[in-house]
Amino acid sequence: MNKSRYTNILLMMMLIMVSISCSVSKRTIRKPLKEEGAAFIFESLKKNELKYHNLSARFSASFYQNKSRSTFSGQLRIQKDSLIWVSISPAFGIEMIRILITNDSIFYMNRLDKTYFTGDFNYINTKINSTLDFDMLQSFLTGNDFSFYENSTFRAGIDNHEYTLTTTGRRKLKKYVRNNNEISIPLQNLWLNPETFKITRVLIRELTPNGRKVEGSYTYEKQNNQLVPMTVSFNLETLDNKNSIEVEYTRFEIPDNLNFPFRIPDKYSRITNF
């Protein structure tokens, strides 16, 4: 038997093995979907979410806006459902910007310019032309699903060997609506790893021509019996702009106690925007 014949046989065997593997994989992930449906997929997602009260991480990031790119590093701290604290250090480890975000407010301090800003959460949305709230921002940063939105309208499916959950018009739970400003998510798609039920990709899109779109993707690493996010990337597209940010967590911790220091020096000047 000549070498080409051996090669052809080997290729045929590899194709058969791949075909069998894909067939088994499809059957494996279709079974719970067929028997249990969206409720099982969503409950598994919630069961395997990152569990924490306090979270601390160091990160490096690249921000792209149209054709420009900027890089920076910093620290992230989260007290679940209450506080998001960010310290940004563009170079040499010297802090330039500190940000504190609460459910309804944002506080910003620029150490280089000796300025500070205070405003409501909606200021973030005016900067990025979006409709985020604290719950959504917290979830995007941790790879979890939203905490305070109704979850009874999901449809389940399979896409490229991953589970998908899709819903339209997902609304904030009534008791968490603040100042009558209810946010409805037009279309939300989630892609889940069929083994870990962790979110690998999320897409939120407005169902209108030229509607805004927010997309995130994640990779994870096991630490202390939990899968924690190690890389996070976001794309925000509007009719006029396309922004993206890529974040790599270089250290990720879930401490029992955590401080969120934010004191504005007396000599700093207040500004109306940043």
C-alpha positions as CSV (number, residue, x, y, z in Angstrom):
1,M,0.0,0.0,0.0
2,N,1.5,3.3,-1.0
3,K,2.0,6.4,1.2
4,S,-0.9,8.3,-0.4
5,R,-3.3,5.4,0.3
6,Y,-2.2,5.4,4.0
7,T,-2.7,9.2,4.1
8,N,-6.2,8.9,2.6
9,I,-7.2,6.2,5.1
10,L,-5.9,8.2,8.0
11,L,-7.8,11.3,6.9
12,M,-11.0,9.3,6.5
13,M,-10.6,7.9,10.0
14,M,-10.0,11.4,11.4
15,L,-13.2,12.7,9.6
16,I,-15.2,9.8,11.0
17,M,-13.9,10.4,14.5
18,V,-14.8,14.1,14.3
19,S,-18.2,13.3,12.9
20,I,-18.9,10.8,15.8
21,S,-17.6,13.3,18.3
22,C,-19.8,16.1,17.0
23,S,-22.8,13.8,16.9
24,V,-22.2,12.7,20.6
25,S,-21.7,16.4,21.6
26,K,-25.0,17.4,19.9
27,R,-26.9,14.6,21.6
28,T,-25.4,15.4,24.9
29,I,-26.4,19.1,25.0
30,R,-29.8,18.5,23.2
31,K,-31.0,16.0,25.9
32,P,-31.5,18.4,28.8
33,L,-32.7,21.1,26.4
34,K,-35.4,18.7,25.1
35,E,-36.3,17.3,28.5
36,E,-36.0,20.3,30.7
37,G,-36.2,23.4,28.4
38,A,-35.2,27.0,29.2
39,A,-36.0,26.7,32.9
40,F,-33.3,24.1,33.4
41,I,-30.7,26.1,31.4
42,F,-31.5,29.3,33.3
43,E,-31.4,27.6,36.7
44,S,-28.1,26.0,35.8
45,L,-26.7,29.4,34.8
46,K,-27.8,30.9,38.1
47,K,-26.4,28.0,40.1
48,N,-23.0,28.4,38.5
49,E,-22.7,32.2,38.7
50,L,-19.8,33.8,40.5
51,K,-20.7,34.0,44.2
52,Y,-19.3,36.9,46.1
53,H,-20.1,39.8,48.5
54,N,-16.9,41.7,47.9
55,L,-14.7,41.4,44.9
56,S,-11.2,42.8,44.2
57,A,-9.2,42.6,40.9
58,R,-6.3,44.2,39.2
59,F,-6.6,44.6,35.4
60,S,-5.0,45.9,32.3
61,A,-7.1,47.3,29.5
62,S,-7.2,48.6,26.0
63,F,-9.9,51.0,24.8
64,Y,-10.7,51.6,21.2
65,Q,-12.8,54.5,19.9
66,N,-13.2,54.6,16.2
67,K,-9.5,54.5,15.1
68,S,-7.8,55.6,18.3
69,R,-6.5,53.3,21.0
70,S,-5.5,53.9,24.6
71,T,-4.1,51.5,27.2
72,F,-4.2,51.6,31.0
73,S,-4.2,49.5,34.1
74,G,-5.9,49.7,37.4
75,Q,-7.9,48.2,40.2
76,L,-11.6,47.2,40.4
77,R,-13.5,46.6,43.6
78,I,-17.2,45.7,43.9
79,Q,-19.5,45.4,46.8
80,K,-22.3,43.4,45.3
81,D,-25.4,45.4,44.5
82,S,-24.0,48.5,46.2
83,L,-20.7,49.9,45.1
84,I,-18.3,49.8,42.1
85,W,-14.9,51.4,42.8
86,V,-12.3,51.8,40.0
87,S,-8.7,53.2,40.2
88,I,-7.0,53.9,36.9
89,S,-3.2,54.2,36.5
90,P,-2.1,55.0,32.9
91,A,1.7,54.6,33.6
92,F,4.3,53.9,36.2
93,G,1.6,52.7,38.7
94,I,0.6,56.3,39.6
95,E,-3.1,56.7,40.1
96,M,-4.6,59.4,37.8
97,I,-8.4,58.7,38.1
98,R,-10.6,57.2,40.8
99,I,-14.3,56.5,40.3
100,L,-17.0,55.4,42.7
101,I,-20.4,54.2,41.3
102,T,-23.5,53.6,43.4
103,N,-26.9,52.5,42.4
104,D,-27.9,56.0,41.5
105,S,-24.7,58.2,41.5
106,I,-21.2,58.5,40.1
107,F,-18.2,60.2,41.7
108,Y,-15.1,61.0,39.7
109,M,-11.8,62.4,40.7
110,N,-8.8,63.3,38.5
111,R,-5.6,63.6,40.5
112,L,-3.7,65.0,37.6
113,D,-6.0,68.0,37.0
114,K,-7.1,68.2,40.6
115,T,-10.7,68.1,39.6
116,Y,-13.8,66.1,40.7
117,F,-17.3,65.4,39.4
118,T,-20.5,64.2,41.0
119,G,-23.7,63.3,39.2
120,D,-26.4,60.7,38.8
121,F,-25.9,57.3,37.2
122,N,-27.5,58.4,33.9
123,Y,-24.4,60.5,33.2
124,I,-22.7,57.3,32.3
125,N,-25.3,56.7,29.6
126,T,-24.9,60.1,28.2
127,K,-21.2,59.5,27.8
128,I,-21.6,56.1,26.0
129,N,-25.1,56.6,24.5
130,S,-26.5,53.6,26.2
131,T,-29.2,52.6,28.7
132,L,-27.1,50.8,31.4
133,D,-28.0,50.6,35.1
134,F,-25.9,49.6,38.1
135,D,-27.1,46.0,37.9
136,M,-26.2,45.6,34.3
137,L,-22.8,47.2,34.7
138,Q,-22.0,45.0,37.7
139,S,-23.0,41.9,35.7
140,F,-21.0,42.8,32.7
141,L,-17.9,43.1,34.8
142,T,-18.3,39.8,36.5
143,G,-19.7,37.5,33.8
144,N,-23.0,37.0,35.7
145,D,-26.5,37.5,34.5
146,F,-28.6,40.5,35.7
147,S,-29.8,40.1,39.2
148,F,-33.0,42.3,39.3
149,Y,-34.7,41.6,36.0
150,E,-37.6,39.2,35.4
151,N,-36.5,35.9,33.9
152,S,-39.7,34.1,32.8
153,T,-39.6,34.8,29.1
154,F,-36.4,33.1,28.0
155,R,-36.3,30.8,25.0
156,A,-33.6,28.1,24.8
157,G,-31.6,26.9,21.9
158,I,-28.3,25.6,20.6
159,D,-25.7,27.5,18.6
160,N,-22.3,26.1,17.7
161,H,-22.3,23.6,20.5
162,E,-23.4,26.1,23.1
163,Y,-26.7,26.7,24.9
164,T,-28.5,30.0,24.0
165,L,-31.1,31.9,26.0
166,T,-33.0,34.6,24.2
167,T,-35.6,37.1,25.5
168,T,-37.2,40.3,24.3
169,G,-38.4,43.2,26.5
170,R,-36.9,41.9,29.7
171,R,-38.0,44.3,32.4
172,K,-36.6,45.3,35.7
173,L,-38.4,43.9,38.7
174,K,-40.9,46.4,40.0
175,K,-39.4,46.7,43.5
176,Y,-36.1,47.7,42.0
177,V,-37.4,50.4,39.6
178,R,-36.1,53.7,40.9
179,N,-37.6,57.1,40.2
180,N,-40.1,55.5,37.8
181,N,-37.2,55.0,35.4
182,E,-37.9,51.4,34.3
183,I,-35.4,50.0,31.8
184,S,-36.6,47.4,29.3
185,I,-34.0,45.3,27.5
186,P,-35.2,45.1,23.8
187,L,-33.4,41.8,22.9
188,Q,-30.9,39.9,25.0
189,N,-29.0,36.8,23.8
190,L,-26.8,34.7,26.1
191,W,-24.4,32.0,25.0
192,L,-23.5,29.4,27.7
193,N,-20.8,26.8,27.9
194,P,-22.7,23.4,28.0
195,E,-20.4,22.0,30.7
196,T,-20.0,24.9,33.1
197,F,-23.1,27.0,32.2
198,K,-21.0,30.1,32.4
199,I,-21.8,33.0,30.0
200,T,-19.3,33.0,27.2
201,R,-21.0,35.8,25.2
202,V,-23.9,38.3,25.8
203,L,-25.6,40.5,23.2
204,I,-28.1,43.3,23.9
205,R,-29.6,44.9,20.8
206,E,-32.3,47.4,20.0
207,L,-34.9,46.1,17.6
208,T,-34.8,49.2,15.4
209,P,-32.9,50.2,12.2
210,N,-29.5,51.4,13.3
211,G,-30.3,50.4,16.9
212,R,-27.6,50.4,19.6
213,K,-25.8,47.2,20.3
214,V,-23.8,46.0,23.3
215,E,-21.8,42.8,23.1
216,G,-19.5,41.1,25.6
217,S,-17.5,38.0,25.7
218,Y,-15.6,36.1,28.5
219,T,-13.0,33.5,29.3
220,Y,-12.7,32.0,32.8
221,E,-10.2,30.3,35.1
222,K,-10.9,28.2,38.2
223,Q,-10.0,29.7,41.5
224,N,-11.1,28.5,45.0
225,N,-13.7,26.2,43.4
226,Q,-15.3,28.9,41.3
227,L,-14.8,29.9,37.7
228,V,-13.8,33.6,37.7
229,P,-13.5,35.8,34.6
230,M,-10.0,36.4,33.3
231,T,-10.7,38.2,30.1
232,V,-13.6,40.4,29.3
233,S,-14.3,42.3,26.1
234,F,-17.1,44.7,25.2
235,N,-18.2,46.3,22.0
236,L,-20.7,49.2,21.9
237,E,-22.0,50.2,18.6
238,T,-24.3,53.1,17.7
239,L,-25.2,54.7,14.4
240,D,-22.3,57.2,14.8
241,N,-19.7,55.4,16.9
242,K,-18.1,52.1,17.6
243,N,-16.3,51.7,20.9
244,S,-14.7,48.6,22.4
245,I,-12.7,47.7,25.5
246,E,-10.6,44.6,26.2
247,V,-9.9,43.8,29.9
248,E,-7.6,41.2,31.3
249,Y,-7.8,40.5,35.0
250,T,-4.3,39.9,36.3
251,R,-5.4,39.2,39.9
252,F,-8.8,38.2,41.1
253,E,-9.8,37.9,44.8
254,I,-13.0,37.5,46.8
255,P,-12.1,38.9,50.3
256,D,-14.3,38.9,53.3
257,N,-13.8,42.6,53.9
258,L,-12.9,45.4,51.5
259,N,-12.5,49.2,51.6
260,F,-13.8,51.7,49.0
261,P,-11.8,54.8,49.8
262,F,-13.0,58.0,48.1
263,R,-12.1,61.4,49.7
264,I,-12.0,64.5,47.6
265,P,-9.3,66.9,48.8
266,D,-10.4,70.5,49.6
267,K,-8.2,72.1,46.9
268,Y,-9.9,70.1,44.1
269,S,-12.2,72.0,41.7
270,R,-15.6,70.8,40.8
271,I,-16.3,70.2,37.1
272,T,-19.6,69.7,35.3
273,N,-18.5,66.9,32.9
274,F,-15.4,64.8,32.2
